[in-house]
Amino acid sequence: MSDLSASGVELPDLDLLKKFDIPAPRYTSYPTADRFTSALTAEDYEEALRNRENEKNKRALSVYVHIPFCNDVCYYCGCNKIVTRDHDRATGYLDVIAKEADLVKQHLTGDTEIEQLHFGGGTPTFLTNEELERVMSIIRTRFPLQKGGEFSIEVDPRCCPKDKVEKLAELGLNRMSLGVQDLNPDVQKAVNRIQPYELVRDTVNNARAAGFHSVNMDLIYGLPKQTRESFAETIDKVIEMSPDRIALYHYAHLPNHFKPQRMILNADLPSTLTKVEIMFDAIRRLTANGYRYIGMDHFAKENDPLSIAQKNGTLQRNFQGYSTRADCDMVALGASSISKVGRIYACNPRDIEPYYDAINKGRLATVRGFRLSDEDELRYWVIMRIMCQFELVKSEVEQKFGIDFDKTFAWELKHLAHYEKHELVELHPDRIVVSPKGKIFVRAVAMQFDRYLRESDRAGGYSTIA
């Protein structure tokens, strides 16, 4: 395998990949969402909202809105969604979003200006222009948008014509993430997502003409009918469109968990070796064409705020992935959405009916969650530093949390020696550094500090690289 260390990442050989490609969390939170329990109630979430103004380290506010509707089902998808062509359902959903926003505002103290806003799904662009106006009005009238903030939306090019792109910009959204996955017609047919290259290209061009600050593209490797050659063509076309950021996700085929995946034939899936080759080919091409390897499956142009934040040591990670902003309190609206306020994670029900029922009865819909302890806060910080910076300075941890690093993490240091032996990490007296070769395995390195995972047998439920 070629050495890409000049680009910040080095590709391992296949033997090393087999040894260390273990199931590991993506760490968009710590503890991970599968640790949440029903012991955390809506009353706990309300208390966290009320206590914001009393927090010693006051945090900015971000808002996430989940729009679960999709016109069609993509066979690979494992997201929480409702497939429908009935747009009347969106009207009722936005009614409930407005009520939930009111309930949050009743309890919320501290700064209510939004530094970050993100619409996810499902398919947020399922909404009509008029519905998009309404949902932005719901947000703005309760939570003003901060000047210079990041306001993003996930876009399906199949339902985002030029006038809708212009409407999104007019409403104040300035970042867009396009679901592309693969541009090969055979692959698109196999996953029931037909969107020609020209449609994607026009959406990108429309976004830039409308004044969007940043465009991201989501790609997936491991889909049915994919080959090294076909995905190389997709990468070439993506590079030609020159998005600011690229997310390269691994497709996990779990038909027993996600019913739509049963439409995918096992015989059409690329082999494990082919998947690895596709991933490595893509990393080589992207890093050779001006994209910095941010971590796991994310890339950004060298002058992009994500790259700059990583260089400056300010990169963060949350439920939407990597972020340039300091750790925010996040209020999440909609079915299945997860809020994090102070030390509290609060999760709404996945199904729309119990979500509607709770909000229409005048109470927040929290059904499970988690309250972080002092140790959780420590491990959260350590894991996120590894995930975002590939480096952990012991004195920083000791000063922030008042601990002796080597004593507190003696177990972890002992187990990281195995990674050091294979040159995936460097264990210095004053710091831990994930090497260029180890960056591909950063989740597995961070996992060594996950106390909940080491005390359970749940690791098999997480994804791998290949």
C-alpha angles and dihedrals in degrees: 000000000000122000112244097172090124085066092049098260134074122201115232125225118257095258091056091046092054091049098049104026093103128154107275137164121258090228100222081149140011120250091032118244093256087069092060115113140191089250087087107078140191088257089059090052091049089052091052090051091050092048097055094098090052096052114119092219103042115209133206118247129249129180129210122194120195116209105188101187127108129177092218138012120252106211095222095052123118097172125120102262146148115220110212143135091206105106091184086078089066091058092057092044093054089049088060093043088057091051092048091050089052091050091051092047091052091062102029118108130178126039112353097187112115118235092178132025124181132181114201137168160072089344117323090190087062082088118091121239089260092050091049089053089051097049092047089050089051090054100039096049091055102030115027116217114248116235109255094018128143113251114178142175136192110237134201106205089211091068103029110084123175095273091053092049089052091048091052090053092046089054091056103261111141106173128060133191116198123207101224104145095168135351097208112112094218092052091045091052091048091055096037096243111118112183117146120223090248091059092052092045092051091050090053092047091048091051092052092046090051091054104256109166096212140018123198127189125206116213129181128206123198096047122144116279092016119141132177089253096048095047091046087060090051091051091049091053092046091051088050090054088049103210115193093234136020130198114201108194130188115235111233110202105214106152092165089062101035115042097201089061089067086077089067116089116228089219090062095056118101117246121258090256092051091049091053091048091049091051094046092046090052094048091050093049096045096046090047090054103055102281121129118218101239096180142294102354103345130105131177136180113264092249094046117113089244091059092044091049091052091049090048094047094242100108115129136191131216141150090297092053127247117008137186094214129090116261104293133196103250124209109196122198128196140035115326093005120142123216126199116197119166106317095339129101111193121186128197121217117277093224119073098223098063089042090054092044095055097044094044088054089056101254135107113263100231110148101167141358145133141260113216119229124211089266091049090054090051094049092043090057094046094048093047092050090054093046094047106031104022086226138083121197108205096209091056090056093045094050094045097047105022096238140128100246099205093048095044094047101034091125092050094048090051092053093044088061086079089058091046090053089060093044094248094122136021115221107204125176090250103030150014117234127191105221124227088257091050097051091087087059098043093124091057091048092050090046090068088073094050104106094184092055095048090052094051140047099237100109092100090069095066129085129257132212093255 
